[in-house]
Amino acid sequence: MLRMEIALFLILALVAMMFFSAERQHTPLHKTFSVLLISLLVHLVLDGATVYTVNHLDTVPLIWNNLLHRVFIGTLVWIVFLFYQYLAILVEEETGKPRSFDMVARIFLVIAEAGVLFFLPIHYAVTKNGNYSDGIHAGVCYISMTFYLFLCAWLLFRNWKQIDKKKKFAIGTALIIEVTVSILQGLHPTWLISGMGMTLMTMSYYLTLENPDILRGELTEQKMSMLYLKSQVNPHFLYNTLDTIRIQAQLNEDKAVADLLMRLVDFFRLSVKVDRQMVALDDELELLEAYMELMCYRYPELVCNYDIDPELGGVPVPNFILQPIVENSLLHGLKNKGYRGEIRITAKESESQKGCMEILVRDTGSGFTKESKEKVEEMLRHYDKKAPKLEGRSIGILNVQKRIKLLCGRQCGLWYTDNETGGVTAHLLLPLDGEDRK
């Protein structure tokens, strides 16, 4: 039996090595999976130790046997809690709904851990097929497993329609595996296969949800779509701007023509910097200023103002995310008002999210219709279920959302709010610490 624990440990150690060596975003989901991997490795060591000691009750001092079993069952309760926590975070990211069972799950964890570590008595059953711990102390394993697996199943079925098909398959498979192993362990206590169930459940999550090759593939897909997009600057913008310059040149040969041409050159020079995924906020704003100077010259009643915290200028942000948002404000907000109005760009530290900054793009345009707002919100909320677009009106904000989520983590992103005085505000939440993006 001990050979199974050794094999499971080696398999999981290999998975952990691949997981921790891969570049990834340090999101709450991946941090939880990291803790789960480390905890399960420790648990498998304890599993092997208790398999040996419980079958050598005559040679191993009882105090050591009891201590190992208390810690062993304590780590088991902790791991099934982490399984629930991982699923709860995943469902929250998929649906946008807050985690409603967290407090109950944490209270149960504290009570169960206190019982198995300090208070509940331990008893060992001695049989001809092998020894094992039984009684109320061991019963906490089955109670905890039942409780947390029930919470997981409830979360899965309650949000079935909103969870991605691949993720539903991974979660469902993991739950079926763990329930099956738990039933077999309950029917045959001497089998001692609880570690196998949790290892298989973790492998199911890893292979379908945490596989670094899949994550690298998503990153490559997003990078290629960005390169393609940036190689195809909106031809209408190009033609209209060149026409504005041509007309101005016909009317008077003054410095304004040279300035306009220079800003156009600046815009194209900055927009084709595709060798970096992340750039300083100052660089991103320089590109945006070149774009807006051209647009303000073309539409004299259009005004663009900036309110940027100077301490944020060096913060890395995903390349080419502001210009598509501002262009969206122009085409879908201020266009209906004859391009009369204001766009205000604000960058400041987030008041609600510690360690993050918020960039606001506020316009005084016509705002959203109810239908269009619902469409935009649905698209941004379920961005990962939609393929990157290379054409269409929503190309900008969808791909901006995808790239922010991929490069900065799922806790960051783009959303819109209505202004009380008219128009809308685009909110971009980004991390201040560049190392959080890996």
N, C-alpha and C positions, 0 to 999 in steps of 0.2 A: 504493500500500500504506500510505503514511503517513497517508492520510486515514482508514483504518479505525482506527488507534490513536487519532487525535484524536476520532473519533466515540465510541469505547468510553470514553475518558477523560471526555467530557462527560456521557455516560449515567451512568457510575458516580459522577461528582461530584454529579449530581442526586440519585441514590440516597443518597449519603452526607449530603447536606444534609437530606433528609427524615428519615433515620435519626437524626442527631445533634440535630435540632430537636424530636424527639418525646420526651415524658416516658416514662421506663421505669425498671425496676429495674436497678441496677448489679450484676448477677450475673456470675459468671465466664463464663457463656455469652455474654452481651451484650458484656462487655469483650473477649473473644476476637474476636467479630465486628467490634467497633470497630477493633481492631488490624489485622484482615484487610482491612477497607475502606481504611484509610490506606495499608497496605503495597501493596495492589493499585493504588492511584492512583499511588504512586511508581513501581511497576513499569511501568505503562503509559507514564509519561513516559520511563523508560529504554528501553522497547520502541521507542517512536518515535525516540528518539535513535540507537539501534543500527541500526534499519532504514535511517536516513540514512547513518550513518558506514560501515556495512559495504558499502554500494553506492557509496561514494566513497573507496575505499582509496587512490586515487592522490593525493587532496587532503587527507585527514584524517591527521594524524600517527599512526603505528602505536601509539605509547604511549597515546594517547587512545582509540583504538579498543579496545585491549586492556583498558584500565581500565574503560570503559563496559560491555564485554561481561562482564567478571568480576563487576561489581556487578549487572548485569542478571540473569545466571544465578543469582547469590547470592540475589537477592530472589525469583526463581522458586522456588528450593528452600525458602526461608522460607515462601512463601505456601502451597505444597502441604502443608508441615508444619502450618500454621495450619488448613487444611481438615481434616486429620486431628484436630487438637486440638479444634476446634469439635465435630466429630462425637463424639469420645470423651467430652467433657463432657456433650453432649446425651444420649448413651446412659447415662452414669452417673446423670444426673438421672432418666431414665425408668425405669431398672431398679434403681437403688440399688447396683449392682455397682461395685467400685473399678476404676480404669483400669489394666489389666494390661500394656499395651504402651508406656506413657509413657517408661520408661527407654530401651527399644530405639529408640523414635522420636527421642528427644533425642540419643542417641549417634550415630545415623545423621546427624542434622542437623549436629552438630559436625564430623564427618568430611567430609561433603559440602561444607559451607561452607568449611572449611579448604582443601580441594582446589581448588574453583573460584575462591576469592579469592586464593590465594597460590602454589599449587604446580603445578597441572596446566598444561601448555602449551596455547596457543590456536592454532588453524589456521583459515584461511578458505578456503572453496571459491568459485571464481570461475566462473560459468556464464553462458551467453547469456540465461538467464531471470532472472538476478539472483544476488547473492552472499549467502552465509550462513556462519556458523561451524560447523565440523564437528570430527570427531575426539573424543578422550577427554574434553576439556573440555565440549563440547556434549553428549556422551553422558550426562553427569551429570544433565542435565535429564530424559532419558527414564528413567534408572535411579531417580531420586528420585520421578518421577511414578508409575512402576510400583510402587515400594515403598509409598508412602503411600496410593495408591488401593487397593492390596491390603489394607492394614490397615483402611481404611474399609469395604471390601466385607466383610471378615471380621467386623468389629464389627456391621455391619448384619444379616448372615445369622445370626450367632451369637445375636443378641437379637431376631430378627424378630418373635416372638410378643408380646414385651413392649413394643415401640415403637408409639406411636400411628400410626394409618393415614395421617394427613395428613403426619406427619413421615417415615414410610417412603417415601411418594411423593416428597417433596422431596429426600430423600437419594438415592434410587434414580435420579431424573431427573438430578440434578447429576452423579452418578458416570457415567451413560451418556453425558451430554454431554461430560464431560472425557475419557473413554476414546476416544470417537469423534474428537474434535478432535486428541488426541495421536496417534492412528493416522494421520489425514490429514496431520498435520505431519510424521510420520516418513516417509510415502510420498512427500510433496512438500515437501522442505526449503525450497524457495524461497517457499512460501506465507506463512511466518512468521505463523501464526495462533494461537500459544500464548496470547497475551493475550485473544483472543476466547473461548477455552475457559474460562479462569479467570473472565472477566467473566460469562459465562453461568452458570457454576456458582455464583458469588456472588449473581447475580440470583435464581436458583432458591431459595437459602436465604432471601434477603430477602423475596421475594414470599409465601412460604408459612410461614416461621418467625419472621421479624423485622419483619413489616409493622406499623407503628405503629397503623394503623386496627384491625387485629385485636386488638392488645393493649389499645387503648382500649375496644373492644367487650367484651373479657373483664372489664375493670375496671368498666364500666357494669353488666354482668350481675351481678357480685358485689355491687356497691353496691345495686342494686335488690332482690336477694334478701335482703340484710341489712335494708333498710328494711322489707320485707314481714315478715320474721321478728320484728323488734323492734316491729312494730305489733300482733303477736299473742302477747302474753305467755301462757304456759301457763295455761289456764283452771283447771286443777286446783290449781295453786299459788295462784292468786288466790282461788278459792272456799274452799279449806282454810284459808288464812291469815285471811280475813275471818270464817270460822266460829270460828276460835280466838279472835279478838278479841271476837266476839259472846258466846261462852261466858264469857270472862274478865270482860266487862262485866256479865253476869248475876250472877256470883259475888261480885264486889266492885268497887266503884267506886274504884279507886286509880290512882296515877300510871302503873302498868304499862300500862294500856290506852292512855293518851295516848302513851306511848313506842312501843308497838307500832304504833299508827296513824301516828306520825311517821316511823318507819323504813319503813313501807310506802309512805308518800308520797315519802320520799327515794328509795326504789328505783325507783318509776315515773318520778319526775322525772329521775333520772340515766339511766335506761334508754332514754328517748326522745330523747336527744341524738344525733340522726342527721345533723347538719349537718357533722360532722367524721369523717373516716376514722381519724385518729390522735388519741389523747388521752394526757395524762401518765399514767404508771403510778399515781401517787397518786389520780387521778380514777377509774381503773379499779378500784383497791382500795376506794375509797369506795363504789362501787356494790356490790362484792362483800360488803363488811362489812354494808351495809344488808340484803342478801339473807340472809346467814348469821345475823344477829341474829334475824331472823324465824324462820328454820328451827330455830335452837337453842332459841328460846322454845317452839316447837311440839313439839320433841323434846328434853326436858330432859337426856337422857343423851348428846346430841350435843355435841361440843366442837370449836371451831375456833380454831387458833392461827396466829400470823403471825411470820415471821422475815424481815424485809425490810431489805435494805441501805439505809440512809437516803439514801445518795448516788445511788440509782437512782430516786428518787421523781419526778424531772422527765423521765425518759427517755420519749420517745413510743412508744406501743404501739398496735396496731390496736384500735379501739373494740369493746367487748363481746365479749372473748375468754375472760375468766376465769370469768364466771358460768356459761356453758354447760358448761365443763369440770367445775366444782364440782358443778353439778346432775347431771351424768353420774355422778360419784362417789357421790352420794347415791342416785340411782335404781337404779344397777346394781351398787353395792358395799355400801353401808351399809343399804340397805333390807332385804336378806336377814338382817341382824343386828338388825332392829328399830330401826334408826337409833341404835344404840349404838356409839360409837366416836369417832375423831378425824379431822379433816381439818386438815392443816398446809400453809400456803402459804409458800413460800420464794422469795425473789428475790435473786439474787447474780450477780456477774460469772462468766462461763463460764471454767472452768479449761482446757477443751480447745479452745475456739474464741476466738481473740483478737479483741477488738472486739465481743464479743457478751455478752449476759446470758442467764441461764437462770432461768425461773420453774418451780418444782416444785409440783405439787398432789398431796400424798400422803394416801392414806386407809387406814384399817385395816379395810376392808370384806372381802367374801368373795372378791375377786379375779376373774380371768378363768377361764373354762373354756378348755380347749385349743381348742375350736371357735370360741368367741367371740373369743379372742385372735387367731387366724388371720384371722378376718373383719375385725377392726379394723385389723390390720397391713396387710392387703391393701387396705383402703379408703383408709388414710392414704398408702400408698405410691403408689397409682394414683389419687390425688385428682383429677388433671386429666382423667381419662377418664370421670369420673362427673359427671352434671349436678347443680347445686345442689339440695338437697332442701328442700321446704317442709313436709314432714310425715314422720312416722316416728321411730323411736327413735334413729337415728344422725344426726339433723339437726344436733346441736350440734357434735360433733367434726369432721364432714366439712366444714362451712362454716367453722369456725375454721381448719382446715388450708388450705382454699382461700384464705381472706383473708390469712393470714400469708404464704403463698407468693407471692401476687400483690402485696402491699404491701411485703413485707420482702425478697423474693428467695428463690430456691429453696434456698439454703444454709440457710435458717431453716425452722422448722416444728415440728410436734407429733409426739411418739411416746410410747409407754407402756413401762414396765418393771414386773416383779413385785417386790414387797417380800419380803425374807427372812422377815419376821415375819407376813406376810399382807397382803392388799390390794395396790393398785397405785399407781404414781406416774406422773402425766402430766408430761412434760417439754416446755416451750415454749422454743425457742431464738429469740431476737430480737436485732437489732443494737442496739448502744449509740449509734451515730452516726446520728442521724435523717436525715442527707442521703443515706445509702445506700438510702433507700426510694424514690427517684424513678425 
